[in-house]
Amino acid sequence: MAIYQVRNRDFAVFMRATGHPAPPNWGEAGFDDPDNPVVSVSWFEAQKYCQWLASVAGRPYRLPTEAEWERAARGGAEGALYPWGDDSPQARADYQERWGGEVLGPLPVGRGVANPYGIYDLCENVHEWCADWYHADYYAQSPEHNPPGPAAGERRASRGGSWRHHVKVSRVAARSSIPPAFQYADYGFRVVRGEQEV
């Protein structure tokens, strides 16, 4: 799994190479730092980016499944509420900067502390698209090992908190979803290298 969310600078290379149009919010104040995560990208656009990256790199890239994302967010600390432990987001030293309303938009990636797996900004900065379709009670009936997600649905799953929403969706187990065509200013993504296990 990538240690950073896909940044504006990464998405700019994709746009130049493919002629893909800029997403909404592109270049706006608060969203324009090259090291900010790219936002307002639909699930379909995130998929196109992964396909392009795979073609350029000559190896598979994709969005993470929900199960992969949660395992990465836990960083080996099973049972903890957040990637940083059980302390609430408000108890963190950078709470005011991240979620206190002073910044309208995400922060540049990698400014905080990496989790034990070396991954930054899990459960904060932007919500992250996952590969899976969303179903509210999927985990009540899913396989215990590496659940692949529902076969179909109307909404795509996402994980992690964002600069706009913090406590409710910052927990590593918190789930959210929106229709895959939506482009929200607090939605981004990160990539995973390799084929999905089944």
N, C-alpha and C positions, 0 to 999 in steps of 0.2 A: 504494500500500500504506500502511496506517495506520502512523504512526510509533510507536505504542504497541500492546501487547497489550490486548485488551478488558479493562477494569478492572471491579472490583466495582461502582463507581458507575455505569458504563455499563449493566451487566447488571441492576442494580436498577431502572433506568428501564424496561427491557424487561419485567421481571417485573411492575412496577406497571401498565404499559400493557396487558399481555396476560393477566395472571393466572397466568403460568407459575410453577411451584413453584421454590423455592430449591434449588440443587444441594447435594449432600452437602458438608460442610465449611463451608457458608455461616455466617458469624458466629463461627466457632471462633477461638480465640486463634492467632495466626500466619497466619491467612487473612483476617482481618476488616478490615484497613485498606482504606478506600474506593479507594485508589490501587494496591492490589495487583491483579495480574491475576486475573480470575475463574478458578477451577479446578473440577475435578470436573464439567465440562460434557462431555456426550457429543458426538460428531460431529453427531448429529441435532439436538441443542440448539443447537450452533454454527450449523448451517444455518438453523434457525428464527430465530435472532437476526439473521442476514444478511437473511432475507426480511422480517422486521419492519422492520429499519433501512431497507431499500430502499423499503418502502411509506411510511414516515414521511418519508424524504428525497426521494422522487420520482425516484430514480435507482438503478441497479443496484449492489448490494453482494454480495459472495460471499467464500468462502474462497479463498486463493491456491492455485494448482497447485504441485506440488513444484518445477517448473522456475522459476516466478516467485519462489518463496520463496528458492531458492538464489541466483538472480541478485541479489535484493535483499540477501541476507546477504553476498554478496561485495562489494557496494558498489563495483564497478568494479575490484577488485583480483583479477584472475583468477590462480589458482594459490596464493593464500594459504590456509593451513589454517583460519584463524578470521577472523571479521569484523575483528578487531583486528590481524591479521597472523599471523606464525608462532610467536609466543611462546605457551607452554603456558598453560592457565588458572591453574596454580599460580604462574606468574610475574607475574600481575596484582596490582595493589595491593589490590584489593578481594576477592581470592580467599578469605581467611578469613571475611569477612562473608557472601559469597555461597554458598560451598561447604564451609566449614570445620566445619560441624556446630553452630555457635552459634545458627543460626536454623532453626527447623523450619517451613518454608514459604517461599513466594516473598517477594521484596522489592517495595516499591512500584516501579512502572514508571518508566523515565526517570532513574534515579539515576546511571547510568554515563555513558559517552561515546557519542554517536551515531556510527554508521558514516558513511562519506562521502556516503551518500544521505540522511542525516538520520534514520535509523531506529534505535530503541533496543532493547536487550535481545534481539537476534537471537542465537541459540545459547546463551542463558542465561535464567534465571528459571523459565520453564515450557516444556515441549514444546508445539508448536503444531500443531493439526490442519491438514491440507491437504485440498484438494478431491478428490484422486486416490484411486483404489483402489491398493492396494499389491501389487506383484509383485516378488520379489527380483531377477530378472534383466531387468526391463523396460528399463533403459537400455542393455542390450547389443543391443537390437533396436528401440529407439524412433527416431522421427524426430530428426534432429540439431537442428532449429530448433523451439523451443517445443513440446516433447513434451507431449501432453495427458493422459498417464497411461493405464493399462489400462482397457478398457471395462467390466470386472467384476472382482469379487474377494470375499474374505471379510473383509479387514482394510483399514482406511483408513490412508493414509500420514500421517506426522507428521515434523516437522523440529525441530531445535534441542535444546540441552541444557536441563537443569532444575536446580532447587535440590537435587534428590535424586540425579541422575546428571550427571556433568560431563564428564570427559575423552572418553569414548567417543563421545558424541553431541553434543558441542559443535562439532565440525568442521563447516564449511559443507556438505561433501559427505555427511555422515553421514545415514543414513535409518533411520527406525524406523516401527513400525506396531502398531496394536491394533484389535480389533473395534470397529465404530463405536458400539455401545451402551455401551461401557465408560466409566466416570466415575472418573478417577484424580486424586488430589490434586496431581499435578504436570503436569496437562494443561490447557492453555488454548487461545486462538486469537487471531488478528488478522484484520482484514478487508481486502479489496481493493475499490476502487471501479471499476466498469466491467464490461462483458461479457468473458467469456473468449474469447481469440483461438483460432481453430482453423486 
